[in-house]
Amino acid sequence: MNFMVIEHFPSSGIQSIYERVREKGRMMPEGLEFVSSWVTADLSTCYQVMKTDDVTLLQQWVAAWADLAEFEIQPVTSGSEVSKLF
C-alpha cells in the first residue's frame, strides 16, 4: 500500500532533518520503501510517497522523526488503479 506522508517543519527544522539524514540515513525499518519526495519552495513542507504492507513500520519511522516534524499520513492509490474500478 502507498501512503502520502506530508511533513511540516518548524522554521529551523529542515536543516536538522538533513543533518540527521546525512548522519543516520532515512532510518526506515526493513519493509518500508521510500518512493519519492518533493519539498515546497519555502522549505516548510515535504510531500513523500512511502510504500509498505505493514502500517506499523510507517509508525516506527514516524516515531524516529517526530521530534523534528509534524506528520499527516493518507493511504493513496494511483489514478490509473482507480480508473480500473469504473
Chimera marker file (.cmm) of the C-alpha trace (Angstrom):
<marker_set name="trace">
<marker id="1" x="0.000" y="0.000" z="0.000" r="1" g="1" b="0" radius="0.5"/>
<marker id="2" x="1.187" y="3.535" z="-0.761" r="1" g="1" b="0" radius="0.5"/>
<marker id="3" x="0.999" y="6.405" z="1.695" r="1" g="1" b="0" radius="0.5"/>
<marker id="4" x="1.264" y="10.138" z="1.108" r="1" g="1" b="0" radius="0.5"/>
<marker id="5" x="3.286" y="11.489" z="4.011" r="1" g="1" b="0" radius="0.5"/>
<marker id="6" x="3.110" y="15.243" z="4.494" r="1" g="1" b="0" radius="0.5"/>
<marker id="7" x="5.807" y="16.558" z="6.806" r="1" g="1" b="0" radius="0.5"/>
<marker id="8" x="5.529" y="20.035" z="8.259" r="1" g="1" b="0" radius="0.5"/>
<marker id="9" x="8.801" y="21.529" z="9.505" r="1" g="1" b="0" radius="0.5"/>
<marker id="10" x="9.257" y="24.299" z="12.042" r="1" g="1" b="0" radius="0.5"/>
<marker id="11" x="11.116" y="27.311" z="10.617" r="1" g="1" b="0" radius="0.5"/>
<marker id="12" x="14.510" y="25.954" z="11.708" r="1" g="1" b="0" radius="0.5"/>
<marker id="13" x="13.644" y="22.280" z="11.213" r="1" g="1" b="0" radius="0.5"/>
<marker id="14" x="14.728" y="21.413" z="7.699" r="1" g="1" b="0" radius="0.5"/>
<marker id="15" x="18.422" y="21.910" z="8.432" r="1" g="1" b="0" radius="0.5"/>
<marker id="16" x="18.152" y="19.482" z="11.358" r="1" g="1" b="0" radius="0.5"/>
<marker id="17" x="16.313" y="16.994" z="9.142" r="1" g="1" b="0" radius="0.5"/>
<marker id="18" x="19.058" y="16.955" z="6.508" r="1" g="1" b="0" radius="0.5"/>
<marker id="19" x="21.797" y="16.765" z="9.153" r="1" g="1" b="0" radius="0.5"/>
<marker id="20" x="20.156" y="13.657" z="10.606" r="1" g="1" b="0" radius="0.5"/>
<marker id="21" x="19.707" y="12.117" z="7.143" r="1" g="1" b="0" radius="0.5"/>
<marker id="22" x="23.438" y="12.592" z="6.490" r="1" g="1" b="0" radius="0.5"/>
<marker id="23" x="24.300" y="11.054" z="9.888" r="1" g="1" b="0" radius="0.5"/>
<marker id="24" x="21.799" y="8.187" z="10.096" r="1" g="1" b="0" radius="0.5"/>
<marker id="25" x="20.148" y="7.842" z="6.695" r="1" g="1" b="0" radius="0.5"/>
<marker id="26" x="16.357" y="7.743" z="6.417" r="1" g="1" b="0" radius="0.5"/>
<marker id="27" x="16.098" y="5.377" z="9.419" r="1" g="1" b="0" radius="0.5"/>
<marker id="28" x="13.433" y="3.270" z="7.697" r="1" g="1" b="0" radius="0.5"/>
<marker id="29" x="12.713" y="-0.177" z="9.080" r="1" g="1" b="0" radius="0.5"/>
<marker id="30" x="13.090" y="-3.070" z="6.659" r="1" g="1" b="0" radius="0.5"/>
<marker id="31" x="9.859" y="-3.457" z="4.716" r="1" g="1" b="0" radius="0.5"/>
<marker id="32" x="9.207" y="0.293" z="4.409" r="1" g="1" b="0" radius="0.5"/>
<marker id="33" x="10.121" y="1.699" z="0.999" r="1" g="1" b="0" radius="0.5"/>
<marker id="34" x="10.747" y="5.335" z="0.089" r="1" g="1" b="0" radius="0.5"/>
<marker id="35" x="9.229" y="6.039" z="-3.349" r="1" g="1" b="0" radius="0.5"/>
<marker id="36" x="9.750" y="9.764" z="-3.950" r="1" g="1" b="0" radius="0.5"/>
<marker id="37" x="9.575" y="13.192" z="-2.331" r="1" g="1" b="0" radius="0.5"/>
<marker id="38" x="9.026" y="16.868" z="-3.101" r="1" g="1" b="0" radius="0.5"/>
<marker id="39" x="9.814" y="19.891" z="-0.910" r="1" g="1" b="0" radius="0.5"/>
<marker id="40" x="7.995" y="23.220" z="-1.136" r="1" g="1" b="0" radius="0.5"/>
<marker id="41" x="9.946" y="26.298" z="-2.254" r="1" g="1" b="0" radius="0.5"/>
<marker id="42" x="9.837" y="27.812" z="1.239" r="1" g="1" b="0" radius="0.5"/>
<marker id="43" x="11.259" y="24.550" z="2.714" r="1" g="1" b="0" radius="0.5"/>
<marker id="44" x="8.397" y="24.268" z="5.200" r="1" g="1" b="0" radius="0.5"/>
<marker id="45" x="6.732" y="21.116" z="3.875" r="1" g="1" b="0" radius="0.5"/>
<marker id="46" x="7.810" y="17.826" z="2.341" r="1" g="1" b="0" radius="0.5"/>
<marker id="47" x="5.493" y="15.504" z="0.424" r="1" g="1" b="0" radius="0.5"/>
<marker id="48" x="6.663" y="11.893" z="0.327" r="1" g="1" b="0" radius="0.5"/>
<marker id="49" x="5.255" y="8.691" z="-1.035" r="1" g="1" b="0" radius="0.5"/>
<marker id="50" x="6.131" y="5.669" z="1.073" r="1" g="1" b="0" radius="0.5"/>
<marker id="51" x="5.196" y="2.061" z="0.426" r="1" g="1" b="0" radius="0.5"/>
<marker id="52" x="4.577" y="-0.771" z="2.876" r="1" g="1" b="0" radius="0.5"/>
<marker id="53" x="2.190" y="-3.611" z="3.557" r="1" g="1" b="0" radius="0.5"/>
<marker id="54" x="2.692" y="-3.185" z="7.325" r="1" g="1" b="0" radius="0.5"/>
<marker id="55" x="1.470" y="0.172" z="8.631" r="1" g="1" b="0" radius="0.5"/>
<marker id="56" x="3.316" y="-0.378" z="11.922" r="1" g="1" b="0" radius="0.5"/>
<marker id="57" x="6.590" y="0.080" z="10.001" r="1" g="1" b="0" radius="0.5"/>
<marker id="58" x="5.391" y="3.513" z="8.927" r="1" g="1" b="0" radius="0.5"/>
<marker id="59" x="4.519" y="4.293" z="12.546" r="1" g="1" b="0" radius="0.5"/>
<marker id="60" x="8.030" y="3.273" z="13.660" r="1" g="1" b="0" radius="0.5"/>
<marker id="61" x="9.589" y="5.533" z="11.042" r="1" g="1" b="0" radius="0.5"/>
<marker id="62" x="7.397" y="8.496" z="12.044" r="1" g="1" b="0" radius="0.5"/>
<marker id="63" x="8.333" y="7.974" z="15.695" r="1" g="1" b="0" radius="0.5"/>
<marker id="64" x="12.029" y="8.263" z="14.784" r="1" g="1" b="0" radius="0.5"/>
<marker id="65" x="11.426" y="11.698" z="13.219" r="1" g="1" b="0" radius="0.5"/>
<marker id="66" x="8.594" y="13.086" z="15.363" r="1" g="1" b="0" radius="0.5"/>
<marker id="67" x="10.966" y="15.381" z="17.278" r="1" g="1" b="0" radius="0.5"/>
<marker id="68" x="11.766" y="17.295" z="14.061" r="1" g="1" b="0" radius="0.5"/>
<marker id="69" x="8.490" y="17.352" z="12.104" r="1" g="1" b="0" radius="0.5"/>
<marker id="70" x="4.733" y="17.018" z="12.319" r="1" g="1" b="0" radius="0.5"/>
<marker id="71" x="3.185" y="14.358" z="10.094" r="1" g="1" b="0" radius="0.5"/>
<marker id="72" x="-0.024" y="13.862" z="8.153" r="1" g="1" b="0" radius="0.5"/>
<marker id="73" x="-0.424" y="10.446" z="6.537" r="1" g="1" b="0" radius="0.5"/>
<marker id="74" x="-3.012" y="9.333" z="3.996" r="1" g="1" b="0" radius="0.5"/>
<marker id="75" x="-3.240" y="5.989" z="2.212" r="1" g="1" b="0" radius="0.5"/>
<marker id="76" x="-3.261" y="6.658" z="-1.543" r="1" g="1" b="0" radius="0.5"/>
<marker id="77" x="-3.861" y="4.787" z="-4.784" r="1" g="1" b="0" radius="0.5"/>
<marker id="78" x="-2.683" y="5.816" z="-8.226" r="1" g="1" b="0" radius="0.5"/>
<marker id="79" x="-5.213" y="7.331" z="-10.619" r="1" g="1" b="0" radius="0.5"/>
<marker id="80" x="-4.595" y="4.508" z="-13.074" r="1" g="1" b="0" radius="0.5"/>
<marker id="81" x="-5.586" y="1.932" z="-10.435" r="1" g="1" b="0" radius="0.5"/>
<marker id="82" x="-8.739" y="3.866" z="-9.537" r="1" g="1" b="0" radius="0.5"/>
<marker id="83" x="-9.728" y="4.143" z="-13.214" r="1" g="1" b="0" radius="0.5"/>
<marker id="84" x="-9.863" y="0.342" z="-13.408" r="1" g="1" b="0" radius="0.5"/>
<marker id="85" x="-12.806" y="0.435" z="-10.995" r="1" g="1" b="0" radius="0.5"/>
<marker id="86" x="-15.010" y="2.334" z="-13.452" r="1" g="1" b="0" radius="0.5"/>
<link id1="1" id2="2" r="1" g="1" b="0" radius="0.2"/>
<link id1="2" id2="3" r="1" g="1" b="0" radius="0.2"/>
<link id1="3" id2="4" r="1" g="1" b="0" radius="0.2"/>
<link id1="4" id2="5" r="1" g="1" b="0" radius="0.2"/>
<link id1="5" id2="6" r="1" g="1" b="0" radius="0.2"/>
<link id1="6" id2="7" r="1" g="1" b="0" radius="0.2"/>
<link id1="7" id2="8" r="1" g="1" b="0" radius="0.2"/>
<link id1="8" id2="9" r="1" g="1" b="0" radius="0.2"/>
<link id1="9" id2="10" r="1" g="1" b="0" radius="0.2"/>
<link id1="10" id2="11" r="1" g="1" b="0" radius="0.2"/>
<link id1="11" id2="12" r="1" g="1" b="0" radius="0.2"/>
<link id1="12" id2="13" r="1" g="1" b="0" radius="0.2"/>
<link id1="13" id2="14" r="1" g="1" b="0" radius="0.2"/>
<link id1="14" id2="15" r="1" g="1" b="0" radius="0.2"/>
<link id1="15" id2="16" r="1" g="1" b="0" radius="0.2"/>
<link id1="16" id2="17" r="1" g="1" b="0" radius="0.2"/>
<link id1="17" id2="18" r="1" g="1" b="0" radius="0.2"/>
<link id1="18" id2="19" r="1" g="1" b="0" radius="0.2"/>
<link id1="19" id2="20" r="1" g="1" b="0" radius="0.2"/>
<link id1="20" id2="21" r="1" g="1" b="0" radius="0.2"/>
<link id1="21" id2="22" r="1" g="1" b="0" radius="0.2"/>
<link id1="22" id2="23" r="1" g="1" b="0" radius="0.2"/>
<link id1="23" id2="24" r="1" g="1" b="0" radius="0.2"/>
<link id1="24" id2="25" r="1" g="1" b="0" radius="0.2"/>
<link id1="25" id2="26" r="1" g="1" b="0" radius="0.2"/>
<link id1="26" id2="27" r="1" g="1" b="0" radius="0.2"/>
<link id1="27" id2="28" r="1" g="1" b="0" radius="0.2"/>
<link id1="28" id2="29" r="1" g="1" b="0" radius="0.2"/>
<link id1="29" id2="30" r="1" g="1" b="0" radius="0.2"/>
<link id1="30" id2="31" r="1" g="1" b="0" radius="0.2"/>
<link id1="31" id2="32" r="1" g="1" b="0" radius="0.2"/>
<link id1="32" id2="33" r="1" g="1" b="0" radius="0.2"/>
<link id1="33" id2="34" r="1" g="1" b="0" radius="0.2"/>
<link id1="34" id2="35" r="1" g="1" b="0" radius="0.2"/>
<link id1="35" id2="36" r="1" g="1" b="0" radius="0.2"/>
<link id1="36" id2="37" r="1" g="1" b="0" radius="0.2"/>
<link id1="37" id2="38" r="1" g="1" b="0" radius="0.2"/>
<link id1="38" id2="39" r="1" g="1" b="0" radius="0.2"/>
<link id1="39" id2="40" r="1" g="1" b="0" radius="0.2"/>
<link id1="40" id2="41" r="1" g="1" b="0" radius="0.2"/>
<link id1="41" id2="42" r="1" g="1" b="0" radius="0.2"/>
<link id1="42" id2="43" r="1" g="1" b="0" radius="0.2"/>
<link id1="43" id2="44" r="1" g="1" b="0" radius="0.2"/>
<link id1="44" id2="45" r="1" g="1" b="0" radius="0.2"/>
<link id1="45" id2="46" r="1" g="1" b="0" radius="0.2"/>
<link id1="46" id2="47" r="1" g="1" b="0" radius="0.2"/>
<link id1="47" id2="48" r="1" g="1" b="0" radius="0.2"/>
<link id1="48" id2="49" r="1" g="1" b="0" radius="0.2"/>
<link id1="49" id2="50" r="1" g="1" b="0" radius="0.2"/>
<link id1="50" id2="51" r="1" g="1" b="0" radius="0.2"/>
<link id1="51" id2="52" r="1" g="1" b="0" radius="0.2"/>
<link id1="52" id2="53" r="1" g="1" b="0" radius="0.2"/>
<link id1="53" id2="54" r="1" g="1" b="0" radius="0.2"/>
<link id1="54" id2="55" r="1" g="1" b="0" radius="0.2"/>
<link id1="55" id2="56" r="1" g="1" b="0" radius="0.2"/>
<link id1="56" id2="57" r="1" g="1" b="0" radius="0.2"/>
<link id1="57" id2="58" r="1" g="1" b="0" radius="0.2"/>
<link id1="58" id2="59" r="1" g="1" b="0" radius="0.2"/>
<link id1="59" id2="60" r="1" g="1" b="0" radius="0.2"/>
<link id1="60" id2="61" r="1" g="1" b="0" radius="0.2"/>
<link id1="61" id2="62" r="1" g="1" b="0" radius="0.2"/>
<link id1="62" id2="63" r="1" g="1" b="0" radius="0.2"/>
<link id1="63" id2="64" r="1" g="1" b="0" radius="0.2"/>
<link id1="64" id2="65" r="1" g="1" b="0" radius="0.2"/>
<link id1="65" id2="66" r="1" g="1" b="0" radius="0.2"/>
<link id1="66" id2="67" r="1" g="1" b="0" radius="0.2"/>
<link id1="67" id2="68" r="1" g="1" b="0" radius="0.2"/>
<link id1="68" id2="69" r="1" g="1" b="0" radius="0.2"/>
<link id1="69" id2="70" r="1" g="1" b="0" radius="0.2"/>
<link id1="70" id2="71" r="1" g="1" b="0" radius="0.2"/>
<link id1="71" id2="72" r="1" g="1" b="0" radius="0.2"/>
<link id1="72" id2="73" r="1" g="1" b="0" radius="0.2"/>
<link id1="73" id2="74" r="1" g="1" b="0" radius="0.2"/>
<link id1="74" id2="75" r="1" g="1" b="0" radius="0.2"/>
<link id1="75" id2="76" r="1" g="1" b="0" radius="0.2"/>
<link id1="76" id2="77" r="1" g="1" b="0" radius="0.2"/>
<link id1="77" id2="78" r="1" g="1" b="0" radius="0.2"/>
<link id1="78" id2="79" r="1" g="1" b="0" radius="0.2"/>
<link id1="79" id2="80" r="1" g="1" b="0" radius="0.2"/>
<link id1="80" id2="81" r="1" g="1" b="0" radius="0.2"/>
<link id1="81" id2="82" r="1" g="1" b="0" radius="0.2"/>
<link id1="82" id2="83" r="1" g="1" b="0" radius="0.2"/>
<link id1="83" id2="84" r="1" g="1" b="0" radius="0.2"/>
<link id1="84" id2="85" r="1" g="1" b="0" radius="0.2"/>
<link id1="85" id2="86" r="1" g="1" b="0" radius="0.2"/>
</marker_set>
